[in-house]
């Protein structure tokens, strides 16, 4: 029997090896035991068990991480098992925000804060003709920096009258970079090291002045980070906490050295002194760094491998819920009088006819659909890595804009909490590619995050699969061999972009900033701020306002003395008071206090009884996490407008467990529909948008379109083998192979079983060993067969797009298929795609050209992924996935309708 025929028989079975068993209720026994038996430092094992329940989609999601041995579904003419109905779709294409304005009804704001609807009314009240009604400061961007500028401006004193301040944000507060950080308020140990390496380089001899200036600039930045970290940890205790971070050392001399400098080869010896110096930069106000012996490490960090560890150095950094801190800053600005609103987008600038300066902006409320004008004396862009897109709007049409901001991405994955102690993290300062890697406890889970990697910023959060695999590989270096970190352990994954900025308006020879950049366009009068770090949001706000307002009109900055939203009424015994009064669980009480601080009482006022003896109040949103339904109702008062706002930022479910967020989604939709007055159509649209956005988070199963395949790692394949080997004999016999096929809903005939078994059993001894099974899964012949299979399926796609059956594709047919798939690409995008496909430039696309284009790994337009994901959809469902009628004037001759048509 040929490998190709084996593939045709077994493609569904191969996918089914990583598919849910027996109706999707199966839990992999080895992980169930691990979840039930693992309790490091008293960590709640019930949550870990519950997290595995979300993995019922596929056995690969539990046993092998859905890796690419789950090759393909059956061919279009084959039957499809019922267990194949659940799957992971390709990452979404398009705008994640509501496609149609939901027209939410007005909801009162939190106590002492105007409602969002009232903020919109105030924003619409400015006038070009009445300078007194114009804003003194208008901020575009509601991330940490933008909201911080509004908060700073509205609280300034020593002025004849207070500043009139406005701030608008295109999405939700913290919907981009500010919610996707590593959750650290860190003072920059990496920058201290890189500055020292630069100072001790040969540049000190060849360019001593510039080298010393560069070191001083970098050192000053680190020193300022320490002061800002101190402010956050001392003043905003309701939002922050200290976390000890372990640096394990496995050798006394490291080569090649970190940061490319020989002196850092002795870092294991110098580390204790370096961390004490690091403490000193904060005037020793942080918990002191210390040394942990190998024996102590075994007790405090039992997950750590102790085979080669010499000792561990431990230092402290600040930690927070970044999205909540951002929202607290925005609500603090609103509480102090700033007119601030999310989901308000600047569409273009308003120019003065005489001077050409920008005197206001045209804006659209994306919730109501209304457009209006906002006039201001000073306009500040705080768009993070998307600042250049804003800068295009400050120029008159047709004028070029010199790029100023480049994105640097940091990828993150979330693992179950049992991989680390609940109160201690780890830093790998010397990874295989030189980046820092953090391994930190956060919100009951473990977050693994990398530092910057330069690339263009994107709105959707999904990180590249190679980044996820890299992090998993790096993490394993320091963990005990008893703990296998597998792809299936990834509960969620995302990527954030930090802006790296340069001043496009600086004079030649001007000093280059190593921190944030503030630049004013002399033509438009608009100022932008970019760069910096989460830690320095307050300092950045102060700096930009001092520059924009000038020394005579800036007044006094007071933000160092003001506690943020929720700080009033916060104290360490507040969780106990909440439990005593409302009878909520301890986990819920602690969560509420660390999220809302003194405002927790407002959330609790919306609590409904559980109907249980304990806890009496606080209906859980989803089992295993401390979020309760009352938070959704309160979030609507705090300007939450979409389901995704709740799942991603008001709670952090999407960041912690993307599958759990999907489970909670329907209930979130029901409650928000009640609070915001959605009708059935709006609710359905909101659910669709939220599902689309959630699909952009990573999870247990890699996103694999059917063109770019990844194959199994050894450990993943072994998990599959053990699952089939039910009697634990170490071999698979014909009966076990037959049973797994039957259990997965794809029974094999005796002939098929015999031929398949013979193909895998290469030594012909009547049993399949683990090595034989893994070799069969990863065989080159199998890969080639898969490619041929994909090309055959691609031919089906081609024929479905070729509605006139000419044997070639034209631009009209490409345009028509995007409409039929619900993604209406622009004419310019279609033209670009067509030119890429039409390699021989004859004005038409042949089948071979189409296949070669579909084989490409890179396609920024998203068209290839759209086709591939829908190809996969159709292979996994008998019903046709195209329900809509074709565009007018297009007649589709439906082929393959009875065998799983691509478009029919």
C-alpha positions in Angstrom: 0.0 0.0 0.0 1.5 3.4 -1.0 2.0 6.2 1.5 -0.4 8.3 -0.4 -3.2 5.7 0.0 -2.3 5.4 3.6 -2.7 9.1 4.0 -6.1 9.1 2.3 -7.2 6.4 4.8 -5.5 7.8 7.8 -5.5 11.6 7.4 -8.7 11.9 9.5 -7.3 9.3 12.0 -4.1 11.2 12.3 -6.0 14.4 13.0 -8.2 12.3 15.3 -5.2 11.2 17.3 -5.2 14.7 18.6 -9.0 15.1 18.6 -11.5 14.8 21.5 -12.4 11.4 22.6 -16.0 10.1 23.2 -17.9 13.3 22.7 -15.3 15.6 24.0 -15.5 14.7 27.7 -12.2 12.9 28.0 -9.3 14.1 30.2 -5.9 12.8 29.6 -5.1 10.5 32.5 -1.5 11.6 33.1 -2.3 15.3 33.2 -5.4 14.7 35.3 -3.2 12.9 37.9 -0.7 15.8 37.7 -3.4 18.4 38.2 -4.9 16.4 41.1 -1.7 15.7 42.9 0.3 18.9 42.4 0.1 21.4 45.2 3.3 23.5 45.3 3.3 25.9 48.3 -0.4 25.4 48.8 -1.4 26.4 45.2 -5.0 25.7 44.5 -5.1 22.5 42.6 -8.8 22.8 41.8 -8.0 25.6 39.4 -5.4 23.5 37.7 -7.9 20.6 37.3 -10.5 23.0 35.9 -8.1 24.4 33.3 -7.6 20.9 31.9 -11.4 20.7 31.4 -11.1 23.5 28.9 -8.9 21.3 26.7 -11.7 18.9 25.7 -11.5 20.2 22.2 -8.7 17.9 21.2 -6.6 15.2 22.7 -3.6 17.0 21.2 -4.6 20.0 23.2 -4.0 17.9 26.3 -1.5 15.3 25.3 0.5 16.8 22.4 -0.5 20.4 22.1 -2.3 20.0 18.8 0.9 19.8 16.9 1.1 19.1 13.3 0.8 15.3 13.3 -2.8 16.2 13.4 -2.2 16.6 9.7 -5.4 16.9 7.8 -9.0 16.0 7.9 -10.4 13.4 5.4 -10.6 14.2 1.8 -13.7 15.9 0.5 -15.4 12.6 -0.3 -14.8 11.0 3.1 -17.0 10.8 6.0 -16.2 13.2 8.9 -16.3 12.1 12.5 -18.6 13.9 14.9 -15.7 14.6 17.2 -14.1 16.8 14.5 -16.7 19.6 14.9 -14.5 21.6 17.3 -11.3 23.1 16.0 -9.1 26.1 16.1 -9.6 28.5 13.2 -6.9 30.5 11.6 -6.1 34.0 13.2 -8.7 36.5 12.1 -8.4 39.1 9.4 -9.7 42.6 9.8 -10.9 45.2 12.4 -11.5 43.6 15.8 -13.8 46.4 16.9 -17.6 46.3 16.4 -18.4 46.3 12.7 -21.6 48.3 13.4 -22.1 50.9 16.1 -24.0 49.0 18.9 -25.7 52.3 20.1 -25.4 51.3 23.7 -27.8 53.0 26.1 -26.5 55.4 28.7 -25.2 53.8 31.9 -24.4 55.8 35.0 -20.7 56.1 35.8 -19.0 55.0 39.0 -19.6 57.2 42.1 -18.2 60.7 41.4 -17.4 60.0 37.8 -19.5 61.1 34.7 -21.0 58.4 32.5 -19.4 57.7 29.2 -22.4 59.2 27.4 -22.0 62.4 29.4 -18.3 62.5 28.5 -19.3 62.4 24.8 -21.7 65.2 25.2 -18.9 67.3 26.8 -16.5 66.5 24.0 -19.0 67.7 21.5 -19.4 71.0 23.2 -16.3 72.8 22.0 -16.5 75.6 19.3 -14.0 77.1 16.9 -15.6 80.5 17.4 -15.4 80.5 21.2 -11.8 80.1 22.4 -13.0 79.8 26.1 -14.8 76.6 25.2 -11.8 75.0 23.5 -9.6 72.6 25.3 -6.2 73.6 26.6 -4.9 70.1 26.0 -6.4 67.3 23.8 -4.7 63.9 24.0 -5.1 61.3 21.2 -4.6 57.9 22.7 -5.9 56.3 25.9 -3.1 54.0 26.8 -1.0 54.4 29.9 0.8 57.4 28.5 -2.2 59.2 27.0 -4.4 58.6 30.0 -1.5 59.7 32.2 -1.2 63.0 30.3 -4.9 63.7 30.8 -4.6 62.8 34.5 -1.5 65.0 35.0 -3.0 68.0 33.1 -6.3 68.1 34.9 -4.6 68.0 38.3 -2.1 70.8 37.7 -2.2 73.8 40.1 -0.5 77.2 40.4 -2.4 78.4 37.3 -4.9 81.3 36.9 -7.5 78.6 36.2 -7.4 74.9 35.8 -6.6 73.3 32.5 -9.5 72.1 30.3 -8.5 68.6 29.3 -9.8 66.0 26.8 -8.6 62.6 25.9 -10.0 60.2 23.2 -9.0 56.6 22.5 -9.9 54.7 19.3 -10.5 51.4 21.1 -10.8 50.6 24.8 -8.4 52.0 27.4 -5.2 49.8 27.3 -6.5 47.9 24.3 -3.1 47.8 22.6 0.4 47.9 24.1 -0.6 48.9 27.7 -2.5 45.6 28.3 0.1 43.3 26.8 3.2 43.9 28.9 5.1 41.3 31.0 3.1 42.8 34.0 6.3 44.1 35.6 7.0 47.6 37.0 10.6 47.0 36.5 13.5 49.4 37.0 15.6 48.2 34.1 18.3 45.8 35.2 18.9 44.9 31.5 19.5 48.6 30.6 22.0 49.0 33.5 23.9 46.0 32.1 23.8 47.2 28.5 25.0 50.7 29.5 27.9 49.2 31.5 28.9 47.0 28.5 28.9 50.1 26.3 31.0 52.1 28.7 33.6 49.3 29.0 33.8 48.8 25.3 36.6 50.0 22.9 34.3 53.0 22.1 35.6 54.5 25.4 39.0 54.8 23.8 37.9 55.8 20.3 35.0 58.1 21.3 35.3 58.8 25.0 33.0 61.8 25.2 30.1 60.2 23.3 30.5 57.0 25.2 30.4 58.6 28.6 27.4 60.8 27.5 25.6 57.6 26.3 26.3 55.9 29.6 25.1 58.8 31.6 21.9 59.1 29.6 21.2 55.3 30.0 22.1 55.4 33.7 19.9 58.4 34.3 17.0 56.6 32.6 17.5 53.6 34.9 17.7 55.8 38.0 14.5 57.5 37.0 12.8 54.1 36.5 13.8 53.3 40.1 12.1 56.5 41.4 9.0 55.8 39.3 8.8 52.2 40.5 9.1 53.5 44.1 6.2 55.8 43.5 4.0 53.1 42.1 4.8 50.5 44.8 4.5 53.0 47.7 1.6 55.2 46.5 -0.5 52.7 44.5 -0.5 49.7 46.8 -4.0 48.7 45.8 -2.7 48.0 42.2 0.8 46.7 42.8 2.9 44.2 44.6 6.6 43.1 44.9 7.7 39.9 43.3 11.0 38.2 44.0 12.8 37.0 40.9 15.4 34.2 40.9 18.5 34.2 38.8 19.8 30.6 38.9 23.5 30.1 38.2 24.7 26.7 36.8 28.4 27.7 36.3 30.8 30.3 37.7 32.0 31.5 34.3 29.8 32.0 31.3 31.0 31.9 27.7 30.1 33.4 25.4 29.4 36.2 27.8 26.0 37.9 28.1 25.8 41.3 26.4 28.8 40.4 24.4 31.3 41.8 26.9 34.0 39.6 28.7 33.3 41.2 32.1 29.8 39.7 32.1 31.3 36.2 31.9 31.9 36.6 35.6 28.3 37.7 36.3 27.6 34.6 38.5 30.4 35.9 40.8 29.4 39.5 40.6 25.6 39.1 40.8 25.1 39.6 44.5 27.0 42.9 44.4 25.2 44.0 41.2 21.8 43.4 42.8 22.8 45.3 45.9 23.8 48.2 43.7 20.4 47.8 42.0 18.7 48.0 45.4 20.7 51.2 46.2 19.3 53.0 43.2 15.9 52.8 44.9 17.5 54.1 48.1 16.9 50.6 49.5 13.2 51.1 49.6 12.5 47.8 47.8 12.8 44.4 49.6 16.5 43.6 49.8 18.1 41.2 47.3 19.6 38.0 48.7 21.4 34.8 48.0 19.6 31.4 47.9 21.6 28.3 48.3 20.9 25.2 46.3 19.2 23.6 49.3 17.0 26.7 49.9 16.1 26.8 46.2 14.9 23.2 46.4 12.5 24.3 49.2 11.3 27.7 47.9 11.3 26.9 44.2 10.7 23.1 44.0 10.0 23.2 40.3 13.6 24.4 39.7 16.1 21.9 38.4 18.8 21.3 41.1 21.2 19.2 39.2 23.7 21.8 38.1 22.7 24.9 40.2 25.6 26.5 42.1 23.4 29.0 43.8 20.6 31.6 43.1 20.6 35.3 43.3 17.2 36.8 44.1 16.1 40.4 43.5 12.8 42.2 43.5 10.7 44.0 40.9 7.2 45.5 41.0 4.2 43.7 39.4 0.7 44.8 38.5 -2.4 44.1 36.4 -1.4 46.4 33.6 -4.8 46.9 32.0 -6.4 47.6 35.4 -3.7 50.2 36.2 -4.4 51.9 32.8 -8.1 52.0 33.5 -7.5 53.4 37.0 -5.4 56.2 35.5 -8.1 57.0 32.9 -10.9 57.0 35.6 -8.7 59.1 37.9 -8.5 61.7 35.1 -12.3 61.5 34.6 -12.8 61.8 38.4 -10.6 65.0 38.5 -12.6 66.6 35.6 -11.0 65.5 32.3 -13.3 64.8 29.4 -12.1 61.3 28.5 -13.8 58.6 26.5 -12.9 55.3 24.8 -14.1 54.2 21.4 -13.7 57.7 20.0 -11.5 57.9 16.9 -9.7 60.8 15.4 -10.5 60.6 11.7 -8.6 63.7 10.5 -7.1 67.0 11.6 -8.8 70.4 11.4 -6.4 73.0 9.9 -6.4 76.8 10.4 -6.8 78.4 7.0 -4.2 81.1 7.7 -1.5 79.4 9.7 -1.9 75.8 8.5 -1.7 74.7 12.1 -3.9 71.9 13.5 -6.5 73.5 15.7 -8.8 70.5 16.3 -9.8 67.1 15.1 -12.8 65.4 13.5 -13.8 62.5 15.6 -16.3 59.6 15.5 -17.9 57.9 18.4 -17.6 54.3 17.4 -20.4 53.3 19.7 -23.1 55.7 18.5 -21.7 56.3 15.1 -21.9 60.1 15.5 -19.2 62.4 14.2 -18.2 65.7 15.7 -15.4 68.2 16.0 -13.1 68.8 19.0 -11.1 72.1 19.1 -8.0 72.5 21.3 -5.1 74.9 21.8 -2.6 72.0 22.2 -2.8 68.6 20.7 -0.7 65.6 21.8 -0.4 62.3 20.1 0.2 59.3 22.4 -0.4 56.4 20.1 2.4 54.1 21.2 3.7 52.0 18.3 0.9 53.4 16.1 1.9 57.0 16.5 3.0 57.3 12.9 -0.5 56.5 11.7 -1.7 59.4 13.8 1.0 61.7 12.4 -0.3 61.1 8.8 -3.6 62.8 10.0 -1.7 65.9 11.1 -0.4 66.5 7.6 -2.4 67.9 4.7 -3.4 65.4 2.2 -0.6 64.2 -0.1 2.3 65.4 2.2 4.8 62.8 3.2 5.5 61.9 6.9 9.0 60.8 7.9 8.7 57.6 10.1 9.5 58.2 13.7 8.4 55.1 15.6 9.3 51.5 15.1 7.6 48.6 16.9 9.4 46.1 19.1 7.4 43.1 20.0 7.5 41.0 23.2 5.7 37.6 23.0 4.1 36.0 26.0 2.6 32.7 26.9 0.6 31.6 30.0 1.2 28.3 31.7 -0.7 26.6 34.6 0.2 27.9 38.0 1.9 24.7 39.2 5.0 25.5 37.1 6.2 28.1 39.6 5.7 29.0 43.2 2.8 31.4 43.7 5.1 34.1 45.0 8.4 33.8 43.1 9.5 34.2 39.5 12.6 33.5 37.4 14.8 35.5 35.0 16.9 33.9 32.3 19.3 36.7 31.4 21.3 34.7 28.9 18.9 33.0 26.5 20.0 31.3 23.2 19.4 34.5 21.3 20.5 37.1 23.9 17.0 38.3 24.9 15.8 38.3 28.5 13.1 35.8 29.4 10.9 36.3 32.4 9.0 33.4 34.1 6.6 34.9 36.6 3.6 34.0 38.7 0.6 36.2 37.8 -3.1 36.0 38.6 -2.8 32.4 39.7 -1.0 31.3 36.5 2.6 31.6 35.2 3.4 34.1 32.5 6.5 33.7 30.3 7.6 36.8 28.4 10.4 37.9 26.2 11.9 41.3 25.7 11.9 43.3 22.4 12.1 41.9 18.9 11.8 44.6 16.2 8.9 44.2 13.8 5.9 46.1 12.6 3.1 46.6 15.2 -0.2 44.9 14.7 -3.6 45.3 16.4 -4.3 41.6 16.9 -2.3 39.9 19.7 -1.4 36.4 18.3 2.3 35.7 18.5 4.2 33.7 15.9 4.3 29.9 16.7 8.1 29.9 16.5 8.1 32.4 19.4 5.9 30.1 21.5 8.1 27.1 20.7 11.2 29.1 21.5 9.9 30.2 24.9 8.9 26.6 25.8 12.3 25.4 24.9 14.1 28.1 26.9 11.9 27.5 30.0 12.8 23.8 30.1 16.5 24.6 30.8 15.8 25.5 34.4 12.9 23.3 35.4 13.1 19.9 37.0 13.1 17.0 34.5 10.0 15.8 36.3 8.1 18.7 34.8 7.7 18.5 31.1 6.6 21.8 29.5 4.6 20.9 26.5 2.9 22.9 23.8 -0.4 21.7 25.2 0.3 23.5 28.5 0.0 26.9 26.8 -3.3 28.3 28.1 -3.0 31.6 26.3 -0.5 33.6 24.2 -0.2 37.1 23.0 2.2 39.7 21.7 2.6 43.4 22.6 4.6 46.1 20.8 6.7 48.7 22.5 7.4 51.9 20.5 11.1 52.6 19.8 11.2 56.3 18.8 13.4 58.9 17.2 12.8 62.6 16.8 12.1 63.4 13.1 12.1 67.1 13.8 15.5 67.2 15.7 18.2 69.4 14.2 21.2 67.6 12.6 23.7 66.5 15.2 21.1 66.7 18.0 21.2 64.3 20.9 19.5 61.0 20.4 17.2 60.0 23.2 17.6 56.6 24.7 14.3 56.8 26.5 11.0 58.5 25.4 10.9 61.0 22.6 8.9 64.2 22.6 8.7 66.0 19.3 6.7 69.0 18.0 5.9 69.3 14.3 6.7 73.0 13.4 4.3 72.9 10.5 1.2 71.5 12.3 2.0 72.5 15.9 1.1 68.9 17.0 3.3 67.2 19.6 3.8 63.5 19.9 5.4 61.4 22.6 6.6 57.8 22.1 9.0 55.3 23.6 9.5 54.8 27.3 8.2 52.0 29.5 5.2 51.2 31.5 7.1 52.1 34.7 7.7 55.7 33.5 4.2 56.6 32.4 3.9 59.3 35.0 7.3 60.9 34.2 6.5 60.8 30.5 3.2 62.7 31.1 5.0 65.3 33.2 7.7 65.8 30.6 5.5 66.3 27.6 3.1 68.7 29.4 6.1 70.8 30.6 7.3 71.0 27.0 3.9 71.7 25.4 2.6 74.2 27.9 6.0 76.0 28.5 7.6 77.1 31.7 5.2 80.0 32.3 1.9 78.1 31.7 2.8 74.6 32.9 1.9 75.1 36.5 2.8 72.5 39.1 2.6 68.8 38.5 0.9 67.0 41.5 0.7 63.4 40.4 3.4 62.2 42.8 1.0 63.0 45.7 -2.3 61.6 44.3 -3.5 58.1 44.8 -5.1 56.5 41.7 -8.8 55.5 41.3 -9.6 52.8 44.0 -6.8 53.9 46.4 -9.1 55.7 48.7 -10.6 53.3 51.2 -8.0 50.6 50.5 -6.3 48.9 53.4 -4.7 45.4 53.9 -7.6 44.1 56.0 -10.2 45.1 53.4 -10.6 41.5 52.1 -11.5 40.3 55.5 -14.2 43.0 55.9 -15.6 42.0 52.5 -15.8 38.3 53.4 -17.5 39.1 56.7 -20.1 41.4 55.2 -20.9 39.7 51.9 -19.8 36.1 52.4 -17.8 35.9 49.2 -14.9 33.4 48.9 -11.4 34.4 50.0 -10.1 34.2 46.5 -12.9 36.5 45.2 -12.3 39.0 48.0 -8.6 39.2 47.4 -9.2 39.6 43.7 -11.7 42.4 44.1 -9.5 44.3 46.5 -6.4 44.0 44.3 -8.4 45.1 41.3 -10.8 47.8 42.5 -9.3 48.7 45.9 -11.7 50.8 47.9 -14.2 50.7 45.0 -14.8 47.0 45.7 -17.9 47.9 47.7 -19.5 49.3 44.5 -18.9 46.0 42.8 -20.3 44.1 45.8 -23.5 46.2 45.8 -24.3 44.5 42.4 -23.7 41.0 43.7 -26.5 38.5 43.6 -26.8 35.5 46.0 -25.3 32.2 44.8 -28.1 30.1 46.4 -25.4 28.1 48.2 -24.5 27.9 51.9 -21.0 29.1 50.9 -20.0 31.4 49.3 -23.3 33.3 49.8 -22.6 36.0 47.3 -20.6 36.3 44.1 -21.9 34.2 41.2 -18.7 33.0 39.4 -18.3 34.0 35.8 -16.5 30.8 35.0 -15.4 28.0 37.2 -11.8 28.1 38.5 -11.3 31.9 38.3 -12.2 34.6 40.8 -14.2 36.7 38.4 -17.9 37.2 39.3 -20.9 38.4 37.3 -21.2 41.6 39.3 -18.0 42.8 37.7 -19.5 42.8 34.3 -22.3 45.1 35.4 -19.8 47.4 37.2 -17.5 47.4 34.1 -20.3 48.8 32.0 -20.3 51.8 34.4 -16.6 52.0 33.9 -17.0 52.6 30.2 -16.8 48.9 29.0 -18.6 48.9 25.6 -17.9 45.5 24.1 -17.7 41.9 25.2 -14.0 41.9 24.3 -13.5 44.7 26.8 -14.7 42.4 29.6 -12.9 39.3 28.5 -9.5 41.0 27.8 -9.2 43.9 30.2 -12.0 44.3 32.8 -11.3 40.6 33.6 -8.1 39.1 32.2 -9.6 35.8 31.1 -8.5 36.0 27.5 -4.9 36.6 28.7 -5.0 33.9 31.2 -7.0 31.1 29.4 -8.3 31.8 25.9 -10.6 28.8 26.1 -12.0 29.8 29.5 -12.8 33.2 28.0 -14.7 31.4 25.2 -16.7 29.5 27.8 -17.6 32.8 29.6 -18.5 34.7 26.5 -22.2 33.8 26.2 -22.9 34.8 29.8 -21.0 38.0 29.4 -23.1 38.8 26.3 -26.3 38.2 28.2 -25.4 40.5 31.1 -24.0 43.3 28.8 -27.2 43.1 26.7 -29.2 43.8 29.8 -27.0 46.6 31.0 -26.4 48.3 27.6 -29.8 47.6 26.0 -28.6 45.5 23.1 -31.2 44.0 20.8 -30.8 40.5 19.4 -29.0 41.7 16.2 -26.6 43.8 18.2 -25.9 41.1 20.6 -25.2 38.6 17.8 -22.8 41.1 16.2 -21.0 41.7 19.4 -20.6 37.9 20.0 -19.2 37.5 16.5 -16.7 40.3 17.0 -15.6 38.9 20.4 -15.2 35.5 19.0 -13.1 36.9 16.2 -10.9 38.7 18.7 -10.5 35.8 21.0 -9.4 33.7 18.1 -6.3 36.0 17.9 -5.1 34.8 21.3 -2.9 31.7 21.3 -3.9 28.6 23.2 -3.2 24.9 23.6 -3.5 24.3 19.9 -1.2 26.1 17.4 -2.8 27.9 14.5 -2.0 25.8 11.5 -3.4 26.6 8.1 -3.3 23.6 5.7 -0.3 25.0 3.8 2.4 25.6 6.5 2.6 22.4 8.6 4.7 21.7 11.7 5.4 18.2 12.8 5.6 16.5 16.2 8.3 16.9 18.8 9.4 13.6 20.4 7.6 14.1 23.7 4.3 15.1 22.1 4.4 12.0 19.9 5.1 9.9 22.9 2.0 11.2 24.6 0.0 10.1 21.6 1.6 6.7 21.7 0.8 6.2 25.3 -2.8 7.1 24.8 -3.2 4.4 22.1 -1.2 1.9 24.2 -4.1 1.3 26.6 -2.6 -1.7 28.4 0.7 0.1 29.0 2.7 -2.7 27.3 5.0 -0.3 25.5 3.7 -1.6 22.1 0.6 -1.0 20.0 -1.1 -4.1 18.8 -3.7 -4.3 16.0 -6.6 -4.4 18.5 -5.5 -1.1 20.1 -5.1 0.6 16.8 -8.6 -0.6 15.8 -10.0 0.6 19.2 -8.6 4.1 18.9 -10.0 4.4 15.4 -13.4 3.3 16.6 -13.3 5.6 19.7 -12.5 8.5 17.4 -15.5 7.8 15.1 -13.4 6.6 12.2 -13.5 2.8 12.2 -11.2 1.0 9.9 -12.2 -2.0 7.8 -10.1 -5.2 8.5 -8.3 -4.7 5.2 -7.5 -1.0 6.0 -6.4 -1.9 9.5 -4.1 -4.6 8.2 -2.5 -2.4 5.6 -2.1 0.5 8.0 -0.6 -1.7 10.7 1.8 -3.2 8.2 2.9 0.3 7.1 3.8 1.4 10.6 5.3 -2.0 11.8 8.5 -1.7 9.8 10.3 -4.5 11.5 7.3 -6.8 10.9 7.2 -8.3 14.4 3.5 -7.9 14.8 3.7 -4.9 17.2 4.3 -1.2 16.9 7.1 0.2 19.0 7.2 3.9 20.1 10.1 4.5 17.7 8.1 3.0 14.8 5.1 5.1 15.7 7.1 8.4 15.9 8.9 7.5 12.6 5.6 7.0 10.9 4.2 10.3 12.2 7.2 12.3 11.1 8.2 10.4 7.9 9.4 12.5 5.0 7.1 10.5 2.7 4.2 11.5 4.9 5.2 15.1 4.6 5.4 14.8 0.8 2.0 13.0 0.7 0.6 15.8 2.8 1.9 18.4 0.3 0.4 16.5 -2.6 -2.9 16.3 -0.7 -2.8 20.0 -0.1 -2.2 20.7 -3.8 -5.1 18.5 -4.7 -7.3 20.5 -2.2 -5.9 23.7 -3.6 -7.0 22.6 -7.0 -10.6 22.3 -5.6 -10.3 25.9 -4.3 -9.1 27.1 -7.7 -12.0 25.5 -9.5 -14.5 27.0 -7.1 -13.1 30.5 -7.6 -13.0 30.0 -11.4 -16.7 30.5 -11.8 -16.6 30.8 -15.6 -14.6 27.6 -15.8 -12.0 29.3 -18.1 -9.1 27.5 -16.4 -7.7 30.8 -15.3 -8.5 33.3 -12.5 -9.1 37.0 -13.1 -9.3 39.9 -10.7 -13.1 39.9 -10.7 -13.2 36.3 -9.6 -10.7 37.0 -6.8 -12.8 40.0 -5.7 -16.0 37.9 -5.8 -14.6 35.1 -3.6 -13.6 37.6 -0.9 -17.1 38.9 -0.8 -18.6 35.4 -0.7 -16.3 34.6 2.3 -17.4 37.7 4.2 -14.1 39.6 3.9 -14.5 42.4 1.3 -10.9 43.3 0.3 -10.3 46.6 -1.3 -9.6 46.9 -5.1 -6.0 47.9 -4.3 -5.5 44.8 -2.1 -7.0 42.5 -4.8 -4.7 44.1 -7.4 -1.7 43.5 -5.2 -2.7 39.8 -4.7 -3.3 39.3 -8.4 0.1 40.7 -9.3 1.8 38.4 -6.8 0.0 35.4 -8.2 0.5 36.3 -11.9 4.2 35.5 -12.0 4.4 35.4 -15.8 2.6 38.7 -16.1 0.1 37.5 -18.7 -2.9 39.1 -17.0 -4.4 35.8 -15.8 -3.6 33.2 -13.1 -3.0 29.6 -14.0 -3.5 26.7 -11.7 0.2 26.2 -11.2 0.7 29.9 -10.4 -2.2 29.7 -7.8 -0.7 26.5 -6.2 2.8 28.2 -5.9 1.2 31.3 -4.3 -0.7 29.2 -1.8 2.5 27.4 -0.8 4.0 30.8 0.2 4.7 31.1 4.0 4.3 34.9 4.1 1.2 36.8 3.0 0.5 40.1 4.8 -2.8 40.6 3.1 -4.4 37.6 4.9 -6.0 36.3 1.7 -4.1 33.0 1.7 -4.9 32.4 5.3 -8.6 33.2 4.6 -8.7 30.6 1.8 -6.7 28.0 3.8 -8.7 28.3 6.9 -12.0 28.0 5.0 -10.5 25.0 3.1 -9.9 23.5 6.5 -13.4 24.4 7.7 -15.0 22.6 4.8 -12.9 19.5 5.2 -14.1 19.2 8.8 -17.8 19.8 8.1 -20.2 18.2 5.7 -22.4 21.3 5.3 -21.2 24.0 3.0 -19.7 26.9 4.7 -20.8 29.5 2.2 -24.4 30.3 2.9 -24.6 33.8 1.3 -25.7 34.4 -2.2 -23.0 35.4 -4.7 -22.6 39.0 -5.7 -25.0 40.3 -8.4 -24.0 39.3 -11.9 -22.0 36.3 -10.7 -23.4 32.9 -11.4 -21.8 30.0 -9.5 -22.0 26.5 -10.9 -21.9 24.5 -7.7 -19.5 21.6 -7.9 -18.6 19.1 -5.2 -21.8 20.0 -3.3 -22.4 16.4 -2.3 -18.8 15.9 -1.2 -17.9 18.9 0.9 -17.7 21.7 -1.5 -15.2 24.5 -0.9 -17.6 27.3 -1.9 -20.8 25.3 -2.3 
